[in-house]
Amino acid sequence: MSRPLSILVMLLAVQGGCRCGSEDGRDTLPQASAPEPTTSSRPGRAASDCADRAACESACRPCPRDCSPVAATACHALGNQYLRGERIELALAADAYRRACEGGDLNSCVSLGLQVQDGRGVAHDKGRAIELYTRACDGGIGVGCFNLGLMHSYGNGVTIDEEQARRYFEKARAAYERQCAAGEVGWCMNLGVLYERGYGVPVDDSRAQAIYRNACERGHGESCVNWALQQVEGGAVTTGVALMQKTCDGGDPLACSALGHQYVKGAPGLSKDRDRGAKLLARACRDGIKHACAVLGAVVGMDAASPTDRRRADALEDRACDLGVPTACLILGRQALEEKTPSRAAAYLEKACWISAGDACGLLGSLYERGLGVNQSESRALELYQTGCRRGDAVSCLAIVERGEPLPLPPDKQQLIYRGACGRGSQKACRKLQRR
């Protein structure tokens, strides 16, 4: 059975507006749920001299007890190595980042924080993730401050606090500016993302583009991708695609991923070429670009003509889910529901909800409410509906309204939900409006 076109459209919609938020290209997703955090180095881009996994393992061995800066960097590189190639080793990656973090490599504290926050290869613990990000932020690592800003802005593991979020974004901006001025162009790109998305600063597309262009011209591939995407979105498709191709040919997998997406979806002025796009996505997926795996899985699934194709598509989505793409986990969860395997669906929806997908939290809440694939629990269902509602899932908000529970939203947003629910026939919502 082939996969619906809607799945590919959903993934392309998520990817189409993405921007690299750091040197690893972890994307800040333009959706109602909390944007994904960012980390400091892309899987596979070792920041040490160890050329392969065996060399990194040897160099990392002294950590954390007798960990020199070189050994800690090797452990960070080893963690990156475990997140690329044919087989992803999430638990081993987390252990390598832990050893590096304990040995003093603060970038690794952020990388470990990401896995802890999402529950990938380690126990899901947002409190510990906050501790790790705080350690990095206090040590001058801007991306740790940025991730704390996101968590406070979206109420992800903490109470929503826009003023605290603003302070963390400001600390991130100051750190990025220092690092950019010191010649570390990857952090220049992160600064550009702040201005393009308006995190703690007014939105300024022109300034963001100038930052991306400068960093690109200084040889930073991920900045070239951001600059190219801005060109495509501005109508200069030929110029933007040419820059992506040049950057991909230069060995940057994120550029190959971005170019593959353009060919798969057929940007205005660019003919669709799914075969060419799929090859580019496969190359990027092998190099750890998670959204490339997700979209490639959707492309393969659309044309699945045999059980082998179906298994390959599912394996790609599984890989993307393991790497932290909430949309991929959500797709697999919905597919499991269609296949009448609710316990399998619950496992995928749990991952998607942990990472950031509000609608996944709502679906998982409905499973707990009905006791499908999980032990029935009204309290757990309500908790999940509240999380989904905070992340913008209207269905979750409506479920809370029907329980007569207060919405976990500011008053103005509560009014919008009550009006919508009343218009759909919810008597409880109508009574809430009458009392106000």
C-alpha positions as CSV (number, residue, x, y, z in Angstrom):
1,M,0.0,0.0,0.0
2,S,1.5,3.4,-1.0
3,R,1.7,6.2,1.4
4,P,-0.8,9.2,1.0
5,L,0.4,12.3,-0.8
6,S,-0.6,14.3,2.3
7,I,2.3,12.9,4.3
8,L,4.8,14.1,1.8
9,V,3.1,17.5,1.6
10,M,3.2,17.7,5.4
11,L,6.9,16.9,5.6
12,L,7.8,19.3,2.8
13,A,5.8,22.1,4.4
14,V,7.8,21.6,7.6
15,Q,11.1,21.4,5.8
16,G,10.4,24.2,3.3
17,G,10.7,27.0,5.7
18,C,13.4,25.6,7.9
19,R,16.6,27.4,8.8
20,C,19.8,26.0,10.2
21,G,19.8,27.1,13.8
22,S,23.4,26.1,14.4
23,E,26.4,24.3,13.0
24,D,24.6,21.0,12.9
25,G,21.6,22.3,10.9
26,R,19.0,21.3,13.5
27,D,16.0,23.1,12.2
28,T,13.8,25.6,13.9
29,L,10.4,24.4,12.7
30,P,7.8,27.0,11.6
31,Q,4.8,25.3,13.3
32,A,2.6,25.8,16.3
33,S,4.5,23.4,18.5
34,A,7.8,24.4,20.1
35,P,10.6,24.7,17.6
36,E,13.4,22.2,18.0
37,P,16.4,23.2,20.0
38,T,19.8,23.5,18.3
39,T,23.2,22.0,19.1
40,S,26.7,23.1,18.2
41,S,28.1,20.7,15.7
42,R,26.6,18.5,13.1
43,P,26.7,14.7,13.4
44,G,29.7,13.6,11.4
45,R,31.6,16.8,11.5
46,A,34.3,15.9,14.0
47,A,35.9,18.8,15.7
48,S,39.0,16.8,16.4
49,D,41.7,15.0,14.4
50,C,40.1,11.6,14.8
51,A,39.1,10.5,11.3
52,D,36.8,7.6,12.1
53,R,34.9,5.9,14.9
54,A,37.8,3.7,16.0
55,A,40.2,6.6,16.2
56,C,37.7,8.7,18.1
57,E,37.0,5.9,20.6
58,S,40.7,5.6,21.3
59,A,41.2,9.3,21.7
60,C,38.1,9.6,23.9
61,R,39.1,6.7,26.3
62,P,40.6,8.8,29.1
63,C,37.3,10.7,29.7
64,P,35.8,11.7,31.9
65,R,38.4,10.9,34.7
66,D,41.5,12.2,33.0
67,C,40.0,14.2,30.2
68,S,42.2,16.7,28.4
69,P,40.5,19.3,26.0
70,V,41.7,17.2,23.1
71,A,40.2,14.0,24.5
72,A,36.9,15.8,25.4
73,T,36.7,17.0,21.8
74,A,37.3,13.5,20.6
75,C,34.4,12.3,22.7
76,H,32.2,14.9,21.2
77,A,33.3,13.8,17.7
78,L,32.6,10.2,18.7
79,G,29.0,11.1,19.7
80,N,28.6,12.7,16.3
81,Q,29.9,9.6,14.7
82,Y,27.3,7.4,16.4
83,L,24.6,9.6,14.9
84,R,25.5,9.0,11.3
85,G,26.1,6.1,8.9
86,E,23.9,3.1,8.3
87,R,23.2,2.4,12.0
88,I,22.4,5.0,14.5
89,E,23.6,4.3,18.1
90,L,21.6,6.7,20.3
91,A,22.6,5.3,23.7
92,L,26.3,5.3,22.7
93,A,26.1,8.8,21.4
94,A,24.6,10.0,24.6
95,D,27.3,8.3,26.6
96,A,30.0,9.9,24.5
97,Y,28.5,13.3,24.9
98,R,28.2,12.7,28.7
99,R,31.8,11.8,29.0
100,A,32.8,14.9,27.0
101,C,30.5,17.1,29.0
102,E,31.8,15.9,32.3
103,G,35.3,16.4,30.9
104,G,34.6,20.1,30.3
105,D,33.3,20.2,26.7
106,L,30.3,22.5,27.1
107,N,29.1,22.0,23.5
108,S,28.7,18.3,24.4
109,C,26.5,19.3,27.3
110,V,24.1,20.8,24.8
111,S,24.2,17.7,22.6
112,L,23.5,15.5,25.6
113,G,20.7,17.9,26.6
114,L,19.0,17.5,23.3
115,Q,18.9,13.7,23.7
116,V,17.8,13.9,27.3
117,Q,15.1,16.5,26.4
118,D,13.7,14.2,23.6
119,G,14.3,10.9,25.4
120,R,16.4,9.6,22.6
121,G,18.8,6.8,23.8
122,V,18.4,8.0,27.4
123,A,15.7,8.6,29.9
124,H,13.4,11.5,29.0
125,D,14.1,14.2,31.6
126,K,13.5,17.8,30.7
127,G,14.7,19.0,34.1
128,R,18.1,17.4,33.5
129,A,18.1,19.0,30.0
130,I,17.6,22.4,31.5
131,E,20.5,21.8,33.9
132,L,22.7,20.8,30.9
133,Y,21.7,23.8,28.9
134,T,22.2,26.1,31.9
135,R,25.7,24.7,32.4
136,A,26.5,25.5,28.8
137,C,24.9,28.9,28.8
138,D,26.7,29.9,32.0
139,G,29.9,28.9,30.3
140,G,29.3,31.2,27.4
141,I,27.8,28.8,24.9
142,G,25.1,30.7,23.1
143,V,23.2,27.8,21.9
144,G,22.6,26.6,25.4
145,C,21.0,30.0,26.2
146,F,19.0,29.8,23.0
147,N,17.5,26.4,23.9
148,L,16.6,27.7,27.4
149,G,14.9,30.6,25.7
150,L,12.8,28.3,23.6
151,M,11.8,26.2,26.6
152,H,10.6,29.2,28.5
153,S,8.9,30.7,25.5
154,Y,6.9,27.6,24.7
155,G,6.4,26.2,28.2
156,N,8.5,23.1,27.3
157,G,9.3,21.6,30.7
158,V,8.9,24.9,32.5
159,T,6.2,27.5,33.0
160,I,5.8,29.9,30.1
161,D,7.8,33.0,30.9
162,E,8.3,35.4,28.0
163,E,10.5,37.8,30.0
164,Q,12.8,35.0,31.0
165,A,12.9,33.7,27.4
166,R,13.8,37.2,26.2
167,R,16.7,37.3,28.7
168,Y,18.0,34.0,27.5
169,F,17.7,35.0,23.8
170,E,19.6,38.2,24.6
171,K,22.4,36.1,26.2
172,A,22.4,33.9,23.1
173,R,22.7,36.9,20.9
174,A,25.6,38.4,22.9
175,A,27.4,35.0,22.8
176,Y,26.9,34.6,19.1
177,E,28.2,38.1,18.4
178,R,31.3,37.5,20.5
179,Q,32.0,34.2,18.7
180,C,31.2,35.6,15.3
181,A,33.6,38.5,15.9
182,A,36.2,36.0,16.9
183,G,36.0,34.4,13.5
184,E,33.8,31.4,14.2
185,V,31.4,31.7,11.3
186,G,29.0,29.0,12.4
187,W,28.0,31.2,15.2
188,C,27.5,34.1,12.8
189,M,24.9,32.0,11.1
190,N,23.1,31.4,14.4
191,L,23.0,35.2,14.9
192,G,21.4,35.4,11.5
193,V,18.7,33.0,12.6
194,L,17.8,35.2,15.6
195,Y,17.3,38.2,13.3
196,E,15.3,36.2,10.7
197,R,13.0,34.6,13.2
198,G,12.8,37.5,15.7
199,Y,14.1,35.6,18.8
200,G,14.8,38.3,21.3
201,V,15.3,40.9,18.6
202,P,13.1,42.6,16.0
203,V,12.7,40.6,12.8
204,D,15.2,41.9,10.3
205,D,15.4,39.9,7.1
206,S,17.9,42.2,5.4
207,R,20.3,41.9,8.3
208,A,19.9,38.2,8.5
209,Q,20.6,37.8,4.8
210,A,23.7,40.0,5.1
211,I,25.0,37.8,7.9
212,Y,24.3,34.6,6.0
213,R,25.9,35.9,2.9
214,N,29.1,37.1,4.7
215,A,29.4,33.7,6.5
216,C,28.8,31.8,3.2
217,E,31.5,33.8,1.4
218,R,33.8,32.9,4.3
219,G,33.2,29.2,3.5
220,H,30.4,28.2,5.9
221,G,28.2,25.8,4.0
222,E,25.2,25.9,6.3
223,S,25.1,29.7,6.0
224,C,25.1,29.3,2.2
225,V,22.0,27.1,2.6
226,N,20.2,29.7,4.5
227,W,21.1,32.4,2.1
228,A,20.1,30.2,-0.8
229,L,16.7,29.5,0.8
230,Q,16.1,33.2,1.2
231,Q,16.9,33.7,-2.5
232,V,14.4,30.9,-3.5
233,E,11.7,32.3,-1.3
234,G,12.4,35.8,-2.7
235,G,11.9,34.5,-6.3
236,A,15.5,34.1,-7.3
237,V,15.1,30.3,-7.7
238,T,17.8,29.7,-10.3
239,T,20.4,31.6,-8.2
240,G,19.4,29.9,-5.0
241,V,19.4,26.4,-6.5
242,A,22.8,27.0,-8.1
243,L,24.2,28.0,-4.7
244,M,22.7,24.9,-3.1
245,Q,24.2,22.8,-5.9
246,K,27.7,24.4,-5.5
247,T,27.6,23.9,-1.7
248,C,26.4,20.3,-2.0
249,D,29.2,19.6,-4.5
250,G,31.6,21.0,-1.9
251,G,30.6,18.3,0.5
252,D,27.9,19.9,2.7
253,P,25.1,17.4,3.3
254,L,22.6,20.0,4.5
255,A,22.9,21.7,1.1
256,C,22.3,18.3,-0.6
257,S,19.2,17.9,1.6
258,A,17.9,21.3,0.8
259,L,18.5,20.8,-2.9
260,G,16.8,17.4,-2.8
261,H,13.7,19.0,-1.3
262,Q,13.6,21.6,-4.0
263,Y,13.6,18.9,-6.7
264,V,11.1,16.7,-4.9
265,K,8.5,19.5,-4.4
266,G,9.3,21.4,-7.6
267,A,10.0,25.0,-6.6
268,P,8.4,27.7,-8.8
269,G,10.6,27.8,-11.9
270,L,12.2,24.5,-11.2
271,S,10.9,21.3,-12.7
272,K,10.1,18.4,-10.4
273,D,12.7,15.6,-10.5
274,R,11.9,13.1,-7.8
275,D,14.6,10.6,-8.8
276,R,17.3,13.3,-8.6
277,G,15.8,14.6,-5.4
278,A,15.7,11.2,-3.8
279,K,19.4,10.6,-4.6
280,L,20.3,13.9,-2.9
281,L,18.1,13.1,0.1
282,A,19.6,9.6,0.5
283,R,23.1,11.1,0.5
284,A,22.1,13.7,3.1
285,C,20.3,11.1,5.2
286,R,23.4,8.9,5.4
287,D,25.3,12.0,6.7
288,G,22.9,12.6,9.6
289,I,20.5,15.2,8.2
290,K,17.3,14.0,9.8
291,H,14.7,15.7,7.7
292,A,16.3,14.2,4.6
293,C,15.5,10.8,6.0
294,A,11.9,11.7,6.8
295,V,11.1,13.2,3.4
296,L,13.0,10.3,1.6
297,G,10.9,7.9,3.5
298,A,7.7,9.7,2.4
299,V,8.9,9.7,-1.3
300,V,9.7,5.9,-1.2
301,G,6.4,5.2,0.6
302,M,4.4,7.0,-2.0
303,D,5.6,4.8,-4.7
304,A,5.9,1.6,-2.6
305,A,5.0,-1.3,-5.0
306,S,6.3,-4.1,-2.8
307,P,6.7,-5.1,0.8
308,T,10.4,-4.4,0.4
309,D,9.7,-0.8,-0.6
310,R,7.3,-0.5,2.3
311,R,9.9,-1.7,4.7
312,R,12.5,0.7,3.3
313,A,10.1,3.6,3.7
314,D,9.3,2.7,7.3
315,A,13.0,2.2,8.1
316,L,13.8,5.7,6.8
317,E,10.9,7.2,8.9
318,D,12.2,5.2,11.9
319,R,15.7,6.7,11.4
320,A,14.2,10.2,11.2
321,C,12.2,9.6,14.3
322,D,15.3,8.3,16.2
323,L,17.2,11.4,15.1
324,G,14.4,13.6,16.5
325,V,12.0,14.5,13.7
326,P,8.6,14.7,15.5
327,T,6.7,14.7,12.2
328,A,8.3,11.3,11.3
329,C,7.3,9.8,14.7
330,L,3.8,11.2,14.3
331,I,3.5,9.7,10.8
332,L,4.5,6.3,12.1
333,G,2.1,6.6,15.0
334,R,-0.8,7.4,12.8
335,Q,0.2,4.6,10.5
336,A,0.2,2.2,13.4
337,L,-3.3,3.4,14.4
338,E,-4.5,2.6,10.9
339,E,-3.0,-0.8,11.1
340,K,-4.8,-1.4,14.4
341,T,-1.7,-1.7,16.5
342,P,-2.4,0.9,19.3
343,S,0.5,-0.1,21.6
344,R,3.0,0.5,18.7
345,A,1.2,3.7,17.9
346,A,1.5,4.9,21.5
347,A,5.2,4.3,21.5
348,Y,5.7,6.5,18.4
349,L,3.2,9.2,19.6
350,E,5.1,9.3,23.0
351,K,8.3,10.1,21.1
352,A,6.6,12.8,19.0
353,C,5.0,14.4,22.0
354,W,8.2,14.4,24.0
355,I,10.0,16.2,21.1
356,S,7.4,18.9,20.3
357,A,4.4,17.7,18.3
358,G,1.2,19.0,20.0
359,D,-1.1,17.0,17.8
360,A,0.8,13.8,18.8
361,C,0.1,14.7,22.5
362,G,-3.6,15.0,21.7
363,L,-3.7,11.6,19.9
364,L,-1.8,10.0,22.7
365,G,-4.2,11.5,25.2
366,S,-7.1,9.9,23.4
367,L,-5.4,6.5,23.7
368,Y,-5.0,7.0,27.5
369,E,-8.6,8.2,27.8
370,R,-9.9,5.0,26.1
371,G,-7.2,2.6,27.3
372,L,-6.1,1.6,23.8
373,G,-2.5,0.2,23.8
374,V,-1.9,1.7,27.2
375,N,-3.3,1.5,30.7
376,Q,-6.4,3.7,30.8
377,S,-5.7,6.9,32.8
378,E,-7.9,10.0,32.9
379,S,-5.2,12.0,34.7
380,R,-2.5,11.1,32.1
381,A,-5.0,11.9,29.3
382,L,-5.7,15.3,30.7
383,E,-1.9,16.0,31.2
384,L,-1.3,15.1,27.5
385,Y,-4.3,17.3,26.4
386,Q,-2.9,20.2,28.3
387,T,0.6,19.8,26.7
388,G,-1.0,19.5,23.3
389,C,-3.1,22.6,23.9
390,R,-0.2,24.6,25.0
391,R,1.6,23.7,21.8
392,G,-1.3,24.8,19.6
393,D,-3.3,21.7,19.1
394,A,-7.0,22.8,18.9
395,V,-8.3,19.2,19.3
396,S,-6.4,18.9,22.6
397,C,-7.9,22.3,23.8
398,L,-11.4,21.1,22.9
399,A,-10.9,17.9,24.9
400,I,-10.0,20.0,27.9
401,V,-13.1,22.2,27.4
402,E,-15.4,19.1,27.3
403,R,-13.9,18.0,30.7
404,G,-14.8,21.3,32.2
405,E,-11.1,21.9,33.1
406,P,-9.3,25.3,32.8
407,L,-7.4,25.9,29.6
408,P,-3.6,26.2,30.1
409,L,-3.5,29.4,28.0
410,P,-3.5,33.2,28.5
411,P,-7.1,34.7,28.8
412,D,-7.1,36.1,25.2
413,K,-6.3,32.7,23.7
414,Q,-8.8,31.0,26.0
415,Q,-11.5,33.3,24.5
416,L,-10.6,32.2,21.0
417,I,-10.8,28.5,21.9
418,Y,-14.2,28.9,23.7
419,R,-15.7,30.8,20.8
420,G,-14.5,28.2,18.4
421,A,-15.8,25.3,20.5
422,C,-19.1,27.1,21.2
423,G,-19.5,27.5,17.4
424,R,-19.0,23.8,17.0
425,G,-21.8,23.1,19.5
426,S,-20.0,22.7,22.8
427,Q,-22.5,23.7,25.5
428,K,-19.7,23.9,28.1
429,A,-17.7,26.3,26.0
430,C,-20.8,28.5,25.4
431,R,-21.4,28.6,29.2
432,K,-17.8,29.6,29.7
433,L,-18.4,32.6,27.3
434,Q,-21.6,33.6,29.1
435,R,-19.8,33.8,32.4
436,R,-17.1,36.2,31.0
